[in-house]
Amino acid sequence: MLRWTITFVILAIIAGILGFGGIAAGAAGIAKILFFIFLVLFVISLVSGRKKI
């Protein structure tokens, strides 16, 4: 999922450089949502992965 986030960030940067503001904003929004989903899943996996002895 982090790979998709990086892909959309790169797409947003390239679209912003080329002057496609709407596409850049859309790609940046998707990247932001994917990044937060990744963070939530990562924290859940850290918390549930710990085993108490």
C-alpha distances in whole Angstrom, upper triangle without the diagonal:
4,5,5,6,9,10,11,13,15,15,17,19,20,21,23,25,26,27,25,24,23,20,19,19,17,15,15,15,12,10,12,11,7,8,10,8,6,10,12,10,10,14,15,14,16,19,19,19,22,25,29,32
4,5,5,6,9,10,11,12,14,15,17,19,20,21,23,25,26,24,23,23,20,18,19,17,14,14,14,12,9,11,11,8,7,10,9,7,9,12,11,10,14,15,15,16,19,20,19,22,26,29,32
4,5,5,6,9,10,11,12,14,15,17,18,20,21,23,24,23,23,22,19,18,19,17,14,14,15,13,10,13,13,10,10,13,13,10,13,16,14,14,17,19,18,19,22,23,22,25,28,32,35
4,5,5,6,9,10,10,12,14,15,16,18,20,21,22,20,20,19,16,15,16,14,11,12,12,9,7,11,11,8,9,12,11,10,13,15,15,15,18,20,19,21,24,24,24,27,30,34,37
4,5,5,6,9,10,11,12,14,15,16,18,20,21,19,18,18,15,13,14,13,9,9,10,8,5,7,8,6,6,10,10,9,11,14,14,14,17,19,19,20,23,24,24,27,30,33,36
4,6,5,6,9,10,11,12,14,15,17,18,20,19,18,18,16,13,15,14,10,10,12,11,7,10,12,9,9,13,13,12,14,17,17,16,19,21,21,22,25,26,26,28,32,35,38
4,5,5,6,9,10,11,12,14,16,17,18,17,17,17,14,12,14,13,9,10,12,10,8,12,13,11,11,15,15,14,16,19,19,19,22,24,23,25,28,28,28,31,34,37,40
4,5,5,6,9,10,10,12,14,15,16,14,14,14,10,9,10,9,5,7,9,7,5,9,11,9,10,14,14,14,16,19,19,19,22,24,24,25,28,29,29,32,35,38,42
4,5,5,6,9,10,10,12,14,15,14,13,14,11,9,10,10,7,6,9,9,6,9,11,10,10,13,15,14,16,19,20,19,22,24,24,25,28,29,29,32,36,38,42
4,5,5,6,9,10,11,12,14,13,14,15,12,10,12,12,9,9,12,12,9,12,15,14,13,17,18,17,19,22,22,22,25,27,27,28,31,32,32,34,38,41,44
4,5,5,6,8,10,11,12,11,12,12,9,7,10,10,7,8,11,11,10,13,15,14,15,18,19,19,21,23,24,24,27,28,29,30,33,34,34,36,40,43,46
4,6,5,6,9,10,10,9,9,9,7,4,7,8,5,6,9,10,9,11,14,14,14,17,19,19,20,23,24,24,26,28,29,30,32,34,34,37,40,43,46
4,5,5,6,9,10,10,10,12,10,7,10,11,9,8,12,13,11,13,16,16,16,19,21,20,22,25,26,26,28,30,30,31,34,35,35,38,41,44,47
4,5,5,6,9,9,10,12,10,8,11,13,10,11,15,15,14,16,19,19,19,22,23,23,25,27,28,28,31,33,33,34,37,38,38,40,44,47,50
4,5,5,6,5,7,9,6,5,9,10,9,10,13,14,14,16,18,19,19,22,23,24,25,28,29,29,31,33,34,35,38,39,39,42,45,48,51
4,5,5,6,6,9,8,5,8,11,10,10,13,15,14,16,19,19,19,22,24,24,25,28,29,30,32,34,34,35,38,39,40,42,46,48,52
4,5,8,9,12,11,9,12,14,13,13,17,18,17,19,22,22,22,25,27,27,28,31,32,32,34,36,37,37,40,42,42,44,48,50,54
4,6,9,11,10,9,13,15,14,15,18,19,19,21,23,24,24,27,28,28,30,33,34,34,36,38,39,40,42,44,44,46,50,53,56
4,6,9,9,8,11,13,13,14,17,18,19,20,23,24,24,27,28,29,30,33,34,34,36,38,39,40,43,44,45,47,51,53,57
4,6,6,6,9,10,11,12,14,16,16,18,20,21,22,25,26,27,28,31,32,32,35,36,37,39,41,42,43,45,49,52,55
4,6,5,6,9,10,10,12,14,15,16,18,20,21,23,24,25,27,29,30,31,33,35,36,37,39,41,41,44,47,50,54
4,5,5,6,9,10,11,12,14,15,17,18,20,21,23,24,26,27,29,30,32,33,35,36,38,39,40,43,46,49,53
4,5,5,6,8,10,11,12,14,15,16,18,20,21,22,24,26,27,28,30,32,33,34,36,37,38,41,44,47,51
4,5,5,6,9,10,10,12,14,15,16,18,20,21,22,24,26,27,29,30,31,33,35,36,37,39,43,46,49
4,6,5,6,9,10,10,12,14,15,17,19,20,21,23,24,26,27,29,30,32,33,35,36,38,42,44,48
4,5,5,6,9,10,11,12,14,16,17,18,20,22,23,24,26,27,29,30,32,33,34,37,40,43,47
4,5,5,6,9,10,11,12,14,15,16,18,20,21,22,24,26,27,28,30,31,32,35,38,41,45
4,5,5,6,9,10,10,12,14,15,16,19,20,21,23,24,26,27,29,30,31,33,37,40,43
4,5,5,6,9,10,11,13,14,16,17,19,20,21,23,25,26,27,29,30,33,36,39,42
4,5,5,6,9,10,11,12,14,16,17,18,20,21,22,24,26,27,28,31,34,37,40
4,6,5,6,9,10,10,12,14,15,16,18,20,21,22,24,26,26,29,32,35,39
4,6,5,6,9,10,11,13,14,15,17,19,20,21,23,24,25,28,31,34,37
4,5,5,6,9,10,11,12,14,16,17,18,20,21,23,24,27,30,33,36
4,6,5,6,9,10,11,12,14,15,16,18,20,21,22,25,28,31,34
4,5,5,6,9,10,10,12,14,15,16,18,20,21,23,27,29,33
4,5,5,6,9,10,11,12,14,15,17,18,20,22,25,28,31
4,5,5,6,8,10,11,12,14,16,16,18,21,24,27,30
4,6,5,6,9,10,10,12,14,15,16,19,22,25,28
4,6,5,6,9,10,11,12,14,15,17,21,23,27
4,5,5,6,9,10,11,12,14,16,19,22,25
4,6,5,6,9,10,10,12,15,18,21,24
4,5,5,6,9,10,10,13,16,19,22
4,5,5,6,9,10,11,15,17,21
4,5,5,6,8,10,14,16,20
4,6,5,6,9,12,15,18
4,6,5,7,10,13,16
4,6,6,9,11,15
4,6,8,10,14
4,6,10,13
4,7,10
4,6
4
